[in-house]
Amino acid sequence: MERTPHPAALKSGNSRPFPGRALVERAAADSDFDSNWLITLSDLLSLLLIFFVMFSVTTGNAGKAGGVKTGATVGPPAPVAVLPATAVSPGRHIAEEMNSIIRKLDLGDDVSVRAADREIVITMNEKITFRPGEAEILKGSEPILDNIAGLILRYPSYLVDIEGHTDNVPIHTRLYPSNWELSVARAMSVLKYFIGTRRIDPSRLSIKGDADHKPIVPNGTPQERAQNRRVEIRMKEKEP
């Protein structure tokens, strides 16, 4: 009968291999593998936990900064409030006011107003503003000039260009050797009225004389030439 070697004999190199030794070594290896697998899984779970914590903190801060509540049900976007056109530019109001003034003063044949983009153009014919060949403002034009000045004062975001225009008939006088001088002198007279009588800030005003180079109709008849002899007051909104 074969005797089982003493355990101490397992340590000796002269002893025969212990039959269960392979099983013991395999069990030890499997135990190490299981331990390593558990360590790897534990590390992975730790990393995932750190990731979710950081994600939650980041999302929460972004929600506070942008006014968005995390976890809230996502619905259709809130309607965007559209400001009325008058809140952006008062040009339409100015044109309507001016048309009302023109009707009130019964000047529909001699004064007109139009609005385009960020500009309002008020046109006054020579008939109500100056005598032919002269640049002194007529008393009869003061009511309309006063009302225009009132609009300019009420809307300080607008700059004002005053432009003088003539027909194509040459002029040769001591004061006005050409239509250039006459057109500039008429624009200057309106400028002086606005500054001297209505105390409009001069930095908002400018003048220009175009003589007969910007007609609105052909200069073929007396009626057409009368339309071209005019002063234009251009109210231009400042760039935002």
ZIZI-V116621 format. One record per helix or strand of 2 or more residues. SS is the DSSP state (2 for helix, 1 for strand). FROM is the first residue (numbers start at 1). LEN is the number of residues. If there is no record, write none. Layout:
ss=SS from=FROM len=LEN
ss=SS from=FROM len=LEN
This chain:
ss=2 from=7 len=5
ss=2 from=21 len=46
ss=2 from=85 len=4
ss=2 from=91 len=14
ss=1 from=111 len=6
ss=1 from=119 len=7
ss=2 from=126 len=4
ss=2 from=139 len=16
ss=1 from=158 len=8
ss=2 from=179 len=18
ss=2 from=202 len=3
ss=1 from=205 len=5
ss=2 from=222 len=7
ss=1 from=230 len=8
